[in-house]
Amino acid sequence: MTTLTKTSFLTAVGLGPGDPEWITVKAVRAIEQAQVVFAPRSRDGDASLALRIAEPWLRPEQRIVELALPMTRDPDLLTPAWEAAADQIAAALQPGAQGVYLLLGDPLLYGTFTYLWSELAQRHPHVQVSVVPGVTSFAAAAARAGVVLATTSERVAILPASYETDAAVLQRLLADFETVILMKVGAALPRVLDALETLGLLDAAVYAERVGMPEERIVDDLRTLRTETEPRPYLSLLIVRRSPRAPIRLPVQGAWPSTISPTSTSPTSTASPESL
Ligand SMILES: C[S@@+](CC[C@H](N)C(=O)[O-])C[C@H]1O[C@@H](n2cnc3c(N)ncnc32)[C@H](O)[C@@H]1O
C-alpha cells in the first residue's frame, strides 16, 4: 500500500543521435508529459547535449535536473556515483510524478541508463521505469552514408572501439561478420585505421561523426583521416562492410534537412563523454 501511494514514473527516452526530427512521436509525448527532465551533465560544462537535442519540446515550467555522472572506468568511483544519481532521481520525483531521462541514440545501447535503472530497481523500487527506444547512431549513419547494414543471411557485429585493443580480435570478427560497426571511435581511430589497413579493408569502411548535427561529417576515403592531426570527436563511428552482395556505399541523394534548427549540438570537447 505504501509503495503504491509513493509510486512515481521514469521513462528513459532515446532521442536519436542528433537531428531533433529523429526523435520519435512517442518520445516527444513522454517529454511533453514529464514534470521533471533528467539529463547527463556535459563534461565540459556546456549545456547537456541531450537537452540541446530535446530543446524544441521542453516547456518552461518543467524542472530540469542535470546529473553529474562519472567519466571514469574505475568501479570504486562509478558505483557510488550511480547510487547518488539514482537517489537524486527518486528524490526529485514526487509521488505520482512523471520524469524522463534523456539519452542520445537508443537508451539500451551503451547508454548510461542501464546503470541507473539497476540502482533504481534496488534502491527505489517505487520508481516505475519504462523505455522509449531511439534511432541508433549507426542506423542514422548508415542512412546518411548510403550503407546497407545487412541483407538476407548476413551477420552484423557491434564493438566499442575504445575497448578493443587487439587487431587480431578485429580481424577475427571481420572474418565472421559481413558488417562490423565500431562505436566509441574518437581517440581510437588511428589504431582502428592501422588494423583496417593491415586487413586490406580501408576501402571497405565508412567513417561518420556527429551524425544529424550541423557539424556532421561522412568520410569514405579513410586515407584522408590519416593526414589529420586533430583527434576525432567521441561522437564518431565506423561501419566496415565486406559483403560481396552490395558495395560499401550506394548513391543516396542528400539528406532530408531538419525543419528544426537546434542550437549547435556539437560538444566542444573531444574527450570521451561516456555519460551519453
Ligand atoms: C555512449 S555511446 C551511445 C550510443 C547511443 N546510445 C546509440 O544508440 O547510438 C556513444 C557512441 O555512440 C556513437 N554516437 C552517438 N551519437 C553519434 C553521432 N551523432 N554521430 C556519430 N556517432 C555517434 C559514437 O560511436 C559514440 O562514441
The ligand as a MOL file (V3000), in Angstrom:
LIG
                    3D

  0  0  0     0  0            999 V3000
M  V30 BEGIN CTAB
M  V30 COUNTS 27 29 0 0 0
M  V30 BEGIN ATOM
M  V30 1 C 27.8200 6.0160 -25.1280 0
M  V30 2 S 27.6010 5.5110 -26.8010 0 CHG=1
M  V30 3 C 25.9010 5.9040 -27.0290 0
M  V30 4 C 25.2770 5.1540 -28.1800 0
M  V30 5 C 23.8260 5.5190 -28.4000 0
M  V30 6 N 23.0240 5.0940 -27.2740 0
M  V30 7 C 23.2640 4.9480 -29.6930 0
M  V30 8 O 22.2010 4.2840 -29.6370 0
M  V30 9 O 23.8210 5.1840 -30.7500 0 CHG=-1
M  V30 10 C 28.4020 6.8080 -27.6380 0
M  V30 11 C 28.8590 6.3810 -29.0200 0
M  V30 12 O 27.7470 6.3920 -29.9060 0
M  V30 13 C 28.1420 6.8430 -31.1810 0
M  V30 14 N 27.3910 8.0800 -31.4820 0
M  V30 15 C 26.4060 8.6110 -30.7430 0
M  V30 16 N 25.8920 9.6940 -31.3560 0
M  V30 17 C 26.5740 9.8380 -32.5120 0
M  V30 18 C 26.5010 10.7550 -33.5970 0
M  V30 19 N 25.6080 11.7560 -33.6000 0
M  V30 20 N 27.3620 10.5990 -34.6340 0
M  V30 21 C 28.2560 9.5790 -34.6530 0
M  V30 22 N 28.3590 8.6770 -33.6520 0
M  V30 23 C 27.5310 8.8000 -32.6040 0
M  V30 24 C 29.6370 7.1050 -31.1170 0
M  V30 25 O 30.3060 5.9460 -31.5520 0
M  V30 26 C 29.8420 7.3450 -29.6420 0
M  V30 27 O 31.1670 7.0770 -29.2810 0
M  V30 END ATOM
M  V30 BEGIN BOND
M  V30 1 1 1 2
M  V30 2 1 2 3
M  V30 3 1 2 10
M  V30 4 1 3 4
M  V30 5 1 4 5
M  V30 6 1 5 6
M  V30 7 1 5 7
M  V30 8 2 7 8
M  V30 9 1 7 9
M  V30 10 1 10 11
M  V30 11 1 11 12
M  V30 12 1 11 26
M  V30 13 1 12 13
M  V30 14 1 13 14
M  V30 15 1 13 24
M  V30 16 1 14 15
M  V30 17 1 14 23
M  V30 18 2 15 16
M  V30 19 1 16 17
M  V30 20 1 17 18
M  V30 21 2 17 23
M  V30 22 1 18 19
M  V30 23 2 18 20
M  V30 24 1 20 21
M  V30 25 2 21 22
M  V30 26 1 22 23
M  V30 27 1 24 25
M  V30 28 1 24 26
M  V30 29 1 26 27
M  V30 END BOND
M  V30 END CTAB
M  END
